[in-house]
Structure formats: structure tokens, C-alpha cells
Amino acid sequence: MKKYACKRPVFLALMLLAVLGLLAACSDGGSGGGSGGGSGGGTGGGSVGQGGGGTGPDKFVTLDMPGIEKRFAANKGKVTLVMFWATWCPACKTELPVLEQLRAKYPAEKLDIMAISVDDTEQVMAAFLKTRPTTLDVYLSKAEVGSEFGVKSIPALYILDKNGQVALNSAGAYPFDMLDSVISQLVKG
């Protein structure tokens, strides 16, 4: 009788599928998927702490697709984790501490973490950040950003490898150990 060895990538893929089946994601609940207001050039709207410097209530940037593409291009050579989320989403709120743990473990030169809010207004995001400060770089998205990524529910996670290729694209909240396992392999690779 032939024995089959479980290969790590296959095991991780199966584990990911199992976790996806168990975790519920928030629907976008008609939030509008962003701040409205059409497409524009650049990232405008303020400044943000780079390299895990944290985000205060008055320090977040509104991203459009050209702005996010510019950020991805600058991230060549390091892993990038993008989470689309909202202040009203319970699963999103539980995922923020997980991303903060990842930020604490991996230096900014190895892992860039972008928490992109789909809340409708800057005021909603500012109020949330006053009550719940974070060490993450937080962005407010233009409506087209979520659409371009194909975001249907939140939290939505995308992990890009060092070459900018999507290594993980999934909705739902994930435990630290699972994300850490995926990211550690990508950081080494």
C-alpha cells in the first residue's frame, strides 16, 4: 500500500479552505464601498505614518487606484498585506489586533500592511480611530478601489508576494497563526 506525504503548500491550501468554511464575513451592507466622489489622481487627504508608525485620528489618506498601484510598485521586494474593512463590521474589528500582531513581528522592510477602510466618510474613520488607535497604516478608499479588487464582503484579505503577485485572496477573518504561516513562507521565499 502506497503512503502519501502531505506537502506543506497543499496542507496550507486545505487549511485555508477549512477556515474559510468556518469563518463568516460581513456583507458590505450597502455601505457604498467607499467615500464616493469619483476617481481622481494621487492619494490626497493627509499624511500617514510609514513603516508601521501608526495612525492617529487625523492621519489617514484617501486612496484611489493610481495611489494604491503606486504603493504596490514601491513594495517590490517585500510582502504586502491589504485588508479591506469597515468600522461597523464586527469581524473586521477582531482582525485588526491580528494585523497589529503581524506588524509587531515583521519589520516594515519585509511586510507592508495596508488597512483600507470602506467607510463612507472621513468623519466616521476619524471617530473610530479616536476610540481605537492602531499601529497600522489606515487608508480610506475611493469607491472604485474595492470594485477594482473585486471586494464583495469584508473583511477581505489580499497578500501579495515579493513580486507583487497575489498569493492569497479571500474574505473573512483569520487567526494570527494561519496568516503568520503564509507570510513567513512568503518572506523567506
C-alpha positions as CSV (number, residue, x, y, z in Angstrom):
1,M,0.0,0.0,0.0
2,K,1.4,3.4,-1.0
3,K,1.6,6.2,1.6
4,Y,1.0,9.8,0.6
5,A,3.1,12.5,2.2
6,C,1.3,15.7,3.0
7,K,3.1,18.6,1.2
8,R,3.1,21.8,3.2
9,P,1.6,24.1,0.4
10,V,-1.2,21.6,-0.2
11,F,-1.8,21.4,3.6
12,L,-1.9,25.2,3.9
13,A,-4.4,25.4,1.0
14,L,-6.6,22.8,2.6
15,M,-6.3,24.5,5.9
16,L,-7.3,27.8,4.3
17,L,-10.3,26.3,2.7
18,A,-11.4,24.8,6.0
19,V,-11.0,28.0,7.9
20,L,-13.0,29.8,5.1
21,G,-15.8,27.4,5.7
22,L,-15.9,28.2,9.4
23,L,-15.4,32.0,9.3
24,A,-18.2,34.3,8.5
25,A,-17.5,37.6,6.8
26,C,-19.5,40.8,7.0
27,S,-21.5,41.7,3.9
28,D,-20.9,45.2,2.7
29,G,-24.4,46.1,3.8
30,G,-24.9,48.8,1.2
31,S,-22.3,51.0,2.7
32,G,-21.4,52.3,-0.8
33,G,-18.0,50.7,-0.7
34,G,-16.1,53.9,-0.1
35,S,-16.1,57.6,0.1
36,G,-18.0,58.2,-3.1
37,G,-16.7,61.0,-5.2
38,G,-15.4,59.5,-8.5
39,S,-11.8,58.9,-9.4
40,G,-9.1,61.4,-9.0
41,G,-5.4,61.5,-9.3
42,G,-3.0,60.9,-6.5
43,T,-3.7,59.9,-2.9
44,G,-4.5,63.4,-1.4
45,G,-6.1,63.9,2.0
46,G,-3.3,64.0,4.6
47,S,-0.3,62.1,5.7
48,V,0.2,58.6,7.0
49,G,2.9,57.1,9.2
50,Q,5.1,54.9,7.0
51,G,6.6,51.6,8.1
52,G,4.2,50.8,10.9
53,G,4.4,54.2,12.5
54,G,0.7,54.0,13.4
55,T,-2.2,56.1,12.5
56,G,-3.8,58.8,14.6
57,P,-7.3,60.0,14.0
58,D,-6.2,62.8,11.8
59,K,-3.6,60.8,9.8
60,F,-5.1,58.7,7.1
61,V,-5.0,59.0,3.3
62,T,-7.8,58.5,0.8
63,L,-6.5,56.1,-1.8
64,D,-7.6,55.8,-5.4
65,M,-6.4,53.1,-7.8
66,P,-3.4,55.1,-9.1
67,G,-2.4,55.7,-5.5
68,I,-2.6,52.1,-4.5
69,E,-0.8,50.9,-7.7
70,K,2.0,53.4,-6.9
71,R,2.2,51.9,-3.3
72,F,2.3,48.3,-4.7
73,A,5.1,49.3,-7.2
74,A,7.1,50.8,-4.3
75,N,6.7,47.5,-2.4
76,K,8.5,45.3,-4.9
77,G,10.8,43.0,-2.9
78,K,8.6,42.8,0.2
79,V,5.3,41.1,1.0
80,T,2.2,43.3,1.1
81,L,-1.0,42.5,3.1
82,V,-4.1,44.5,2.2
83,M,-7.3,44.3,4.3
84,F,-10.5,46.0,3.2
85,W,-12.6,46.6,6.3
86,A,-15.1,48.9,7.9
87,T,-15.7,50.3,11.4
88,W,-19.2,48.8,11.5
89,C,-18.0,45.2,10.8
90,P,-17.5,43.0,13.9
91,A,-15.2,40.5,12.1
92,C,-13.1,43.4,10.8
93,K,-12.7,44.7,14.3
94,T,-11.4,41.3,15.5
95,E,-9.0,41.2,12.6
96,L,-7.3,44.5,13.4
97,P,-5.4,43.1,16.5
98,V,-4.3,40.1,14.4
99,L,-2.8,42.5,11.9
100,E,-1.2,44.5,14.7
101,Q,0.5,41.3,15.9
102,L,1.8,40.7,12.4
103,R,3.1,44.3,12.3
104,A,4.9,43.7,15.6
105,K,6.5,40.5,14.3
106,Y,7.6,41.6,10.8
107,P,9.6,44.8,10.2
108,A,8.2,47.2,7.6
109,E,11.0,46.4,5.2
110,K,9.8,42.8,5.0
111,L,6.0,43.3,5.3
112,D,3.8,46.2,4.4
113,I,0.3,46.2,5.9
114,M,-2.4,48.4,4.5
115,A,-5.8,48.6,6.3
116,I,-8.1,50.1,3.7
117,S,-11.5,51.2,5.2
118,V,-14.6,51.2,3.0
119,D,-16.4,53.5,5.5
120,D,-18.4,56.3,3.8
121,T,-16.7,59.4,5.3
122,E,-13.5,60.6,6.8
123,Q,-15.5,61.6,9.9
124,V,-16.6,58.0,10.6
125,M,-13.0,56.9,10.3
126,A,-11.6,59.7,12.4
127,A,-14.2,59.0,15.2
128,F,-13.3,55.3,15.2
129,L,-9.6,55.9,15.3
130,K,-10.0,58.3,18.3
131,T,-11.6,55.5,20.3
132,R,-9.5,52.7,18.9
133,P,-6.0,53.8,17.9
134,T,-3.9,51.4,15.9
135,T,-0.3,50.8,15.0
136,L,-1.3,50.1,11.4
137,D,-1.3,52.4,8.4
138,V,-5.0,53.1,7.8
139,Y,-6.4,54.4,4.5
140,L,-9.9,55.4,3.4
141,S,-10.7,54.0,-0.1
142,K,-12.3,55.7,-3.0
143,A,-15.4,53.7,-4.2
144,E,-13.6,52.2,-7.3
145,V,-10.8,50.7,-5.2
146,G,-12.9,48.0,-3.7
147,S,-14.6,47.3,-7.1
148,E,-11.3,47.0,-8.8
149,F,-10.2,44.4,-6.3
150,G,-13.5,42.6,-6.6
151,V,-14.4,43.1,-2.9
152,K,-17.8,41.6,-2.3
153,S,-17.7,41.2,1.5
154,I,-15.4,42.3,4.3
155,P,-13.0,41.8,5.8
156,A,-11.3,41.0,2.5
157,L,-7.6,40.0,2.7
158,Y,-5.1,40.1,-0.1
159,I,-1.5,39.0,0.4
160,L,0.9,39.9,-2.4
161,D,4.3,38.2,-2.7
162,K,7.6,40.0,-3.2
163,N,7.0,40.2,-6.9
164,G,3.5,41.8,-6.4
165,Q,1.6,38.6,-7.3
166,V,-1.5,37.7,-5.3
167,A,-0.7,34.8,-3.0
168,L,-3.9,34.9,-1.0
169,N,-7.3,36.5,-1.9
170,S,-10.0,35.7,0.5
171,A,-12.9,37.1,2.6
172,G,-13.1,36.5,6.3
173,A,-11.2,37.0,9.5
174,Y,-8.2,34.7,10.1
175,P,-6.2,33.7,13.2
176,F,-2.7,35.0,13.7
177,D,-1.1,31.6,13.3
178,M,-2.6,31.0,9.9
179,L,-1.6,34.4,8.5
180,D,1.8,34.1,10.1
181,S,2.4,30.8,8.4
182,V,1.5,32.2,5.0
183,I,3.5,35.4,5.5
184,S,6.6,33.6,6.9
185,Q,6.8,31.4,3.8
186,L,6.5,34.4,1.5
187,V,9.0,36.5,3.4
188,K,11.6,33.6,3.2
189,G,10.8,32.9,-0.5
